[in-house]
Amino acid sequence: MHLTRLLHIQNPIIQGSMARISTPALVIAVSEAGGLGVLTTTGATAESLQQDLKTIRAATKKSFGVNLMLQQPNIAELLPVLQADPVPVVFTSAGNPAPFMKELLGLGTKVIPVIPNVKIAKKMMALGASAIVAEGLESGGHIGTETTMALVPQVVAAVTIPVIAAGGIGTAAGVKAAFALGASGVQVGTAFLAAEQTPVHNNYKQMVIQADDNGTVVTGTGGDRVRGLKNALTEKLLATTDPATFEQLSRGSLQRAIEGDVDRGSFMAGQIAGAIHEIRPAKAIVTELAKGVPTIIEDLF
Ligand SMILES: Cc1cc2nc3c(=O)[nH]c(=O)nc-3n(C[C@H](O)[C@H](O)[C@H](O)COP(=O)(O)O)c2cc1C
């Protein structure tokens, strides 16, 4: 089935969840523009999630998604909200959605895990996932180990559910490339950091649009590798070998970036930042990305 039909959206353009950033303002703007806005629940409580859902539903009748980042300590507190008041789509990341996947699907919610490799893609399909996001290491935020270019066709070959490509896509040409690799849609984070409606300090947006092709760097190790814009903080993180110092520098650093602290913030962003040159309304970003969607998408399913 086409992704647009599966998710009830006009364009197969998904705004990837961004921790503490993709709050209702951005979600509403992207969904109203014909893409799929995805709400972050990082730092949310059951009450704040209920309020965010109310805000989104009051502002748009369009489809939207909610991200459950499964390393969050309070998933058990947030799940009942999504069970009592089912949402169109749940994107899961950084963990295994098996304990609640069947139940959400039974409520009519599409469940789409973000995956970093073929093995996990197959596992998620076996669990009944509606689609998957294959995310390459070009992306901003927490990253896996494979590139989008190599990962997407291998995942497409391994599963029979729609594959959404993510990581390094922020232009119409990138969208075209993702479809050429067999993807049924794209998930985009970094390009939306520069949307007018994105609730981050102007310093964050300026750093994104001023970044060049080698403007990002990866800090951390193992499952905690994070890609962000180079600044004084990333230099310090790369210089330290002491885990306690690393932890101390990192704690609260995304929030500091959101508030515009250019030296002490963690400005998570992906390699495509070098191709993002202006702050624009979310609608203009969705419209430009949609130019890369083939006019006739072969129905693979
Ligand atoms: C600032 C930032 C925060 C992110 N936070 C999350 C998150 O909380 N959960 C998640 O699943 N993905 C997160 N991501 C990944 C995005 O949802 C998306 O998959 C990724 O940005 C796509 O790659 P791109 O940055 O090259 O567009 C984040 C990305 C960025 C840039």
The ligand as an SDF file (V2000), in Angstrom:
LIG
                    3D

 31 33  0  0  0  0  0  0  0  0999 V2000
   17.6160   17.7330   17.0210 C   0  0  0  0  0  0  0  0  0  0  0  0
   17.2020   16.3230   16.7040 C   0  0  0  0  0  0  0  0  0  0  0  0
   16.5570   15.5680   17.6730 C   0  0  0  0  0  0  0  0  0  0  0  0
   16.1230   14.2630   17.3810 C   0  0  0  0  0  0  0  0  0  0  0  0
   15.4350   13.5560   18.3340 N   0  0  0  0  0  0  0  0  0  0  0  0
   14.9030   12.3430   18.0250 C   0  0  0  0  0  0  0  0  0  0  0  0
   14.0730   11.6490   18.9570 C   0  0  0  0  0  0  0  0  0  0  0  0
   13.8160   12.1120   20.0720 O   0  0  0  0  0  0  0  0  0  0  0  0
   13.5460   10.4500   18.5820 N   0  0  0  0  0  0  0  0  0  0  0  0
   13.7930    9.9040   17.3510 C   0  0  0  0  0  0  0  0  0  0  0  0
   13.2860    8.8190   17.0510 O   0  0  0  0  0  0  0  0  0  0  0  0
   14.5910   10.5360   16.4460 N   0  0  0  0  0  0  0  0  0  0  0  0
   15.1240   11.7370   16.7510 C   0  0  0  0  0  0  0  0  0  0  0  0
   15.8740   12.4170   15.8140 N   0  0  0  0  0  0  0  0  0  0  0  0
   16.0330   11.8410   14.4650 C   0  0  0  0  0  0  0  0  0  0  0  0
   14.9500   12.4010   13.4980 C   0  0  0  0  0  0  0  0  0  0  0  0
   13.6650   11.9690   13.8900 O   0  0  0  0  0  0  0  0  0  0  0  0
   15.1870   11.9600   12.0390 C   0  0  0  0  0  0  0  0  0  0  0  0
   15.1020   10.5630   11.8860 O   0  0  0  0  0  0  0  0  0  0  0  0
   16.5520   12.4280   11.5330 C   0  0  0  0  0  0  0  0  0  0  0  0
   16.7490   13.7800   11.8700 O   0  0  0  0  0  0  0  0  0  0  0  0
   16.6440   12.2420   10.0220 C   0  0  0  0  0  0  0  0  0  0  0  0
   17.8950   12.6260    9.5410 O   0  0  0  0  0  0  0  0  0  0  0  0
   18.2790   14.1450    9.1120 P   0  0  0  0  0  0  0  0  0  0  0  0
   18.6040   14.8460   10.4010 O   0  0  0  0  0  0  0  0  0  0  0  0
   19.4530   13.9810    8.2440 O   0  0  0  0  0  0  0  0  0  0  0  0
   17.0780   14.7410    8.4300 O   0  0  0  0  0  0  0  0  0  0  0  0
   16.3510   13.7080   16.0920 C   0  0  0  0  0  0  0  0  0  0  0  0
   17.0270   14.4800   15.1320 C   0  0  0  0  0  0  0  0  0  0  0  0
   17.4310   15.7790   15.4120 C   0  0  0  0  0  0  0  0  0  0  0  0
   18.1050   16.5810   14.3280 C   0  0  0  0  0  0  0  0  0  0  0  0
  1  2  1  0
  2  3  1  0
  2 30  2  0
  3  4  2  0
  4  5  1  0
  4 28  1  0
  5  6  2  0
  6  7  1  0
  6 13  1  0
  7  8  2  0
  7  9  1  0
  9 10  1  0
 10 11  2  0
 10 12  1  0
 12 13  2  0
 13 14  1  0
 14 15  1  0
 14 28  1  0
 15 16  1  0
 16 17  1  0
 16 18  1  0
 18 19  1  0
 18 20  1  0
 20 21  1  0
 20 22  1  0
 22 23  1  0
 23 24  1  0
 24 25  2  0
 24 26  1  0
 24 27  1  0
 28 29  2  0
 29 30  1  0
 30 31  1  0
M  END
$$$$
